[in-house]
Amino acid sequence: LEGKTALVTGAGRGIGRAIAMKLASEGADLVINDLDDAPAAETIAAIEALGRKAVAVTGDVTAEDFGTRFIDKAMATFGGMDIIVNNAGYPWDAVIQKMTDEQFRAMLDVHTVAPFRILRAAADPIRELAKKEKEAGVTATRKVVNISSIAGLYGNAGQAGYAAGKAAVIGLTRTLAKEWGRYNVTVNCVAFGLIETRMTAEK
């Protein structure tokens, strides 16, 4: 991944940090995100210790302007993007009769709407980069990986909102694969099972 730029949300801890570190260990430079400054700074320091460059865009991925700020940071800092990993998320569980509208919408916002906004913001830059590469006779392949869950595939008791959000991102993934194939963008989704992280330890 030498010379490649990767963007990873939720990279201050857990799976997101592991993804960011793996990408950096393979030579990528990173634009990372975390809700809080301190975990983001720790990940940045760890990436830089590997000899790679990294910048952070901290804050809530569900903010309306986050997708644009995230993509703009990559373009301004590195002049492009090669890998986007939509990883940020969390559970807010309750059986359906006790689940509020706020809970359900929060799960859709973080697991589906936030990745949608990031990818929408990336659409024009990716199209422009692909056009320039084609004109120059260069073939470049980009990657998008959306993180889902087995809850999105099979459902899980007490997780109507989480499962719905994780299922919806699968549909988003399939659609983007059809729309962006012409630009040499591979769009995939990874549905994890139970991974030992801070998030699952709290359950």
N, C-alpha and C positions, 0 to 999 in steps of 0.2 A: 504493500500500500504506500510505498514511497511516493511523495508528491501528491497524495490524495488528501482531500478534506472531508472529514466526517462530522455530522451533527448528531448529538445524542441528548434527548430530554431525560430528566430525572436521573442525571449521572452523578449526583453527589453521594449516593449510597447504593447498596444492594446490586441488583441486576444491572442497572444503568451504569454504575461505576465499573463493574466487571466488563461490560461491553466496551466502554470508553478505554479502559486500560488495555484490553486485548487489541483494539484497533490501533492504539498508540504503539504497542509493542511490535506491531507489524509495519509501522512506519507512517501512519496517518497523523495529520495535524487535526486538532479538534475544536469544535465550538460546542460547549456543553451547557446544560441548564440544570439548575436545581432551584427549589422554592426558596432556600435559604443561602445566604452568602458563605457561611463557614464551611459547609460540606462541599460547596462548589470550589472554594479556594483550596481545600484539601485535595480534591481531584485534579485541579489545575497543577498543583505542586507535584503530585505524583506523575502526571504526564510529562511535565517539564524535566523531571528527574530522569526520564527515559530519553531525553534529548529531543523531544517533540515540542511543537508550539501549541498553545491552547488558550482560548479566551472563553469567558463565561457570559451568559445572558441569564441573570437570575430573575426569579419571580414566578408568578402563577401562569402555567401554560394555558389556563382557561381565559385569561384576559383577552379581550377582543383584539388588541394590537400585538399580542405576543408572537404570532406566526410571522408577521411582517418584520418585527424587530429581530427575530431569530435568524431569518433568511438574510436580512440586510446586513447583519453582523458578519455572516460568513462571506458575503460578497465583498464587503468593505475591507475585511481583514485578509482574506485569502484569494479573492478574485474569482471564486467559484465554489462548487460543492460537488461531491462525488457519492457520498453516502448519507442517508438520513435514517435515523433510528428513532421511531416514536415509541418511547418506553415509559414516560411518566404516567403514574397512576396510583390509585389507592382504593381499598374497599371501604364501603360504608354500609354495613349489613343490617338487615332486619327482615323478618318474615313479612310477606306482602301486606297483611292487614295492619301492620305497624309501620310500614314504610311511608314516609311523607313524600309529597311532590318534590320538596327540596332535595331529599336524599336521591331520589330517582334521577332527577335532572342533573345533579352534581356528577353522578356516575356517567351519564351520557356526555356531559360537557368535557370531562377529563379524558375519557377513553375513546371518544369518537369525534366530538366537535373540535377539540384541540388538534389532533392529528390532521383532520380535514383542513383547518385553517393554515397549518404549517405547509401542507402539501399544495394548497391553493396559492400560497405566497411564493412557493418554489416554482410554480408552473411556468411563468414567463421567463425567469432566469434560465431554467433548464432548456426551454425551447430555443432561446437565443444562443446559449452555449452550444447546443446540438447543431443549430444552423451554421454557426461559425466553423465548427469542427468539420461538418460535411463539406463546406466550401473550401476548407483547407485540405481536404482529403484525409482527415484524421478520423479514426473510429474510436470513440470513447464510450465505455459502458458505465452507467450509474446504477446505484442500488438504493432501494427503499425497503426497510424492514419495519413493519408494524407489529408491536407486541400485543398479542391477545392472551387467551388463557383457556384451559380445558373447560372452565366454567362457561366460556363463550360458545364452545362446541356442544357441551352436554348439559349445561345448566348446573346450578348448585343451590341447595336449600338455603334460604336466607340471603340470597344474592341476586334478586330479580334485577336490580339496577346494574350491578357490576356485570352480570352475565349478559344483559341486554347491550351494554356499552361495548363489551368485548366481542359479542357476536356481530354488532354493527360494523366494527372496524374490519372484520373479515370481508364484508360486502364492499367496503371502501377499497380494500386491497385488490379485490378481484376487478373492480371497475378501473382503478388506476393502471393495473397491468394491461388492460385492453386499450386505454387511452394513451399511455406513455410508451408502449412497445415501439412505436415508430421513432421515438427519440433515443432508442437503445437504453431504456431504463427498465431494470428488472425490479418488479414490486412483489414482495413476499410478506407473509405473515407467520410469526412463530407463536404457537399457543403453548405456553408453559404449564406444567403441572405444579405441584407444591415445591417451592424452592425456599431453602432456609435463609431468610433475610430478616431485617428489622421489622418489616411489614407483617410477615407471617408469625414472627415471634410474639407480636402483640395480641394475637388472636386467642 
